[in-house]
Amino acid sequence: MFNFIRNHKAISVIGAINIAVVITVIVVIIIHSTKTATVDIYVAPSSAEITLNGQKYDNLKTHNIAPGEYHVKITMDNMQTEEYDITLETNGFTRVNDYLLDSRGGFDYYLTHPDDVVILTEIAEEDDKKIQSFLSKYEKMASILKALPIKYDSYTEDFSDYIQYNIRQDDRRDCDKVACLIIEDNTGDNKQRAIDKLKELGYNPDDYNITYQYVPLYTSGMNNE
């Protein structure tokens, strides 16, 4: 009888110990799972792929993940890859604010992706001379959009010398520069005059894709009427 009681007590003690161990493990798991670090990912271009320790994370979002050491890799087709290591501390906040350069180490990609230029502007650091130089140049090139249309209309009193043309934006979707322009020449032989006008206003014509169109003021049909 006493042996039975002792055995029963021993089993109860062992059971209690097992339960305590299980509870301890659960508590440790819960405590560990509640330990998080915050990482803010803001990378240009917006379509770049960002991985931390091989796991992909959405761009332009804030993520709560486990603290620890992470290897950051940022990739995109036809762009240079960026890789480096970061440490995410418990309850800490870390930013992955970065940008990719094109395959030649420049910013040509951004010339035709204004939304990504906005991201560049937001993450640019003042001591990053390379990005600041590009943003300054881009701002100057893009400022022409506010100046358009540029109209020129000049004539002598007897209309013996009449010059009329205008420069407007070409909204074509395949524009491969900051802006595509159309020179609409109404009186003929004014292409170079229009280009010189751009230079006079402080713009470099080589920064734009320019199409020339001769659009006479009067057609032969109208003259006959």
C-alpha positions in Angstrom: 0.0 0.0 0.0 2.8 2.4 1.0 4.6 1.5 -2.2 1.5 2.3 -4.2 1.2 5.7 -2.5 4.8 6.5 -3.0 4.6 5.5 -6.7 1.5 7.6 -7.1 3.2 10.6 -5.5 6.2 10.1 -7.7 4.1 10.0 -10.9 2.2 13.1 -9.7 5.5 14.9 -9.1 6.8 13.9 -12.5 3.6 15.0 -14.2 3.7 18.3 -12.4 7.3 18.8 -13.5 6.4 17.9 -17.1 3.5 20.4 -17.1 5.8 23.0 -15.6 8.4 22.4 -18.4 5.7 22.6 -21.0 4.4 25.9 -19.6 7.9 27.3 -19.4 8.6 26.4 -23.0 5.3 28.0 -24.1 6.1 31.1 -22.1 9.6 31.3 -23.7 8.1 30.9 -27.2 5.5 33.6 -26.5 8.1 36.0 -25.1 10.4 35.2 -28.0 7.6 35.7 -30.6 6.7 39.1 -29.1 10.3 40.4 -29.6 10.1 42.3 -32.9 12.1 44.9 -34.7 10.7 47.4 -37.2 12.3 48.0 -40.6 11.2 50.6 -43.0 11.9 49.8 -46.7 11.9 52.7 -49.1 13.9 52.0 -52.2 14.1 53.6 -55.7 13.0 52.3 -58.2 9.7 51.2 -56.6 9.8 48.0 -58.6 13.1 46.9 -57.1 13.1 43.5 -55.3 14.3 43.6 -51.7 15.3 40.5 -49.7 16.5 40.2 -46.1 18.3 36.9 -45.5 16.8 35.7 -48.8 13.2 36.4 -47.9 11.4 39.0 -50.0 9.8 42.0 -48.4 7.5 44.5 -50.1 9.0 47.9 -51.1 7.6 51.2 -49.8 6.3 49.5 -46.6 7.1 49.1 -42.9 7.7 45.6 -41.6 7.8 44.1 -38.1 10.2 41.1 -38.1 12.4 39.2 -35.6 15.5 41.0 -34.3 18.9 39.8 -35.5 21.5 40.1 -38.2 20.2 40.4 -41.8 21.8 40.5 -45.2 20.0 43.1 -47.5 20.0 42.5 -51.2 18.3 44.9 -53.6 18.0 43.9 -57.3 16.3 44.9 -60.5 16.8 44.0 -64.2 19.3 46.3 -65.9 20.3 48.0 -62.7 23.3 47.5 -60.4 22.7 45.3 -57.4 23.2 46.6 -53.8 24.1 44.3 -50.9 25.0 45.0 -47.3 24.4 43.8 -43.7 22.2 45.4 -41.1 21.4 44.7 -37.4 17.8 44.8 -36.3 17.5 45.4 -32.5 14.5 44.4 -30.4 11.9 47.2 -30.4 14.3 49.1 -32.6 13.6 51.0 -35.8 15.8 50.7 -38.9 15.5 52.2 -42.3 16.5 50.6 -45.6 16.4 53.8 -47.7 18.4 53.2 -50.8 18.5 53.6 -54.6 19.8 51.6 -57.5 21.9 53.0 -60.4 21.6 51.8 -64.0 24.0 49.3 -65.4 26.4 52.1 -66.3 26.4 53.6 -62.9 24.1 56.5 -63.8 20.6 57.8 -63.5 19.3 57.4 -67.0 16.5 55.1 -65.9 15.0 57.8 -63.8 14.8 60.2 -66.7 11.7 58.4 -67.9 10.3 57.4 -64.5 9.2 60.5 -62.7 7.5 58.6 -59.9 10.8 57.0 -59.0 12.4 60.5 -59.0 9.9 61.4 -56.3 11.3 58.6 -54.2 14.9 59.7 -54.9 14.0 63.2 -53.7 12.5 61.9 -50.5 15.5 59.6 -49.6 18.3 61.8 -50.9 20.9 62.8 -48.3 22.5 66.2 -48.5 26.0 64.8 -48.5 25.3 62.4 -51.4 26.7 64.7 -54.1 26.0 62.2 -56.9 22.2 62.1 -56.3 22.0 65.8 -55.5 23.7 66.6 -58.8 21.2 64.4 -60.7 18.2 65.9 -58.9 19.3 69.4 -59.7 19.8 68.5 -63.4 16.5 66.7 -63.5 14.6 69.6 -61.9 16.0 72.0 -64.6 15.2 69.6 -67.4 11.6 69.0 -66.1 11.0 72.7 -65.6 10.4 73.1 -69.3 7.0 71.4 -68.8 5.8 74.4 -66.9 7.0 76.7 -69.6 5.2 74.9 -72.4 3.7 75.7 -74.8 6.4 78.2 -76.1 4.8 80.2 -78.9 6.6 82.5 -81.3 4.8 84.9 -83.6 6.7 87.7 -85.5 6.0 89.6 -88.7 6.8 92.8 -90.5 4.2 95.4 -91.1 3.7 94.3 -94.7 3.9 90.6 -93.7 6.8 90.1 -96.1 8.6 88.4 -93.2 6.3 86.2 -91.1 7.6 83.7 -88.6 5.3 81.6 -86.5 5.9 78.4 -84.6 5.2 76.8 -81.2 6.9 74.2 -79.1 4.6 71.9 -77.1 4.8 68.7 -75.2 4.5 65.4 -77.0 2.4 63.1 -74.7 3.5 59.9 -76.4 3.9 56.9 -74.1 7.2 55.8 -75.5 9.0 59.0 -74.6 12.6 58.0 -73.7 13.6 61.3 -72.0 12.4 63.7 -69.3 10.1 65.3 -72.0 9.3 64.8 -75.6 8.6 68.0 -77.6 7.0 68.9 -80.9 8.0 71.9 -82.9 5.0 72.9 -84.9 6.2 75.2 -87.7 3.5 77.3 -89.3 5.5 79.3 -91.7 8.4 77.0 -92.7 12.2 76.8 -92.1 11.9 77.5 -88.4 13.3 74.3 -86.9 16.6 75.8 -86.0 15.0 79.0 -84.8 12.9 77.0 -82.4 15.9 75.0 -81.2 17.9 78.3 -80.7 14.9 79.6 -78.8 15.2 76.7 -76.3 18.8 77.5 -75.8 18.0 81.1 -75.3 15.6 80.1 -72.5 18.3 78.1 -70.8 17.3 74.6 -72.0 19.6 72.1 -73.6 17.8 70.6 -76.7 19.8 67.4 -76.3 18.0 66.7 -73.1 14.7 66.2 -75.0 13.3 64.1 -77.7 12.2 66.7 -80.3 9.9 66.0 -83.3 9.6 68.6 -86.1 6.3 69.1 -87.9 5.5 71.6 -90.7 1.9 72.7 -90.2 1.2 75.6 -92.6 -1.3 78.3 -91.6 -3.2 78.0 -94.8 -3.7 75.0 -97.1 -4.0 75.4 -100.9 -7.7 74.4 -100.5 -8.3 77.3 -98.1 -6.5 79.7 -100.4 -8.8 78.8 -103.2 -11.9 79.5 -101.3 
